[in-house]
Amino acid sequence: MPKEGTVEKTTPGKTTFYQAEDRTQPLFCIAPGIPCQNAREQASELMGCVRELTITGLMDEKPQFLWASYYLSALAKALLDDAELGMQR
C-alpha cells in the first residue's frame, strides 16, 4: 500500500510473450494496472515453482516438467519486465 500522497506504480501492460517458433502474435500479455510490487511477488513465486519443476524434471527424467518450467519462466520474466516498465514511469 503506498504512503498517503504517493501514487502506486502499476504495470503498463505492454509486455507480451509467446513460446512458439515463427509466431508473431503473442499468446499472452501482462494486464495493465497491476501494482508493480504484486507483479514482482508473483514472479518470485513462479520462479520458485520453476526451480522445483526443473530439479524434479531433471532428477526424475520428466521432460514435461522441464517444458512447464520453461513456460512459467517466460511468464515470470514478462511480469518482471512489465513491473520494471511501470517502476520507470
Buried (B, 14 or more C-beta within 10 A) or exposed (E): EEEEEEEEBBBBBEBBBBBEEEEEEEEBBBEEEBBBBBBBEBBEEBBEBBEEBBEBBEEEEEEEBBEBBBBBBBBBBBBBBBBBBBBEE
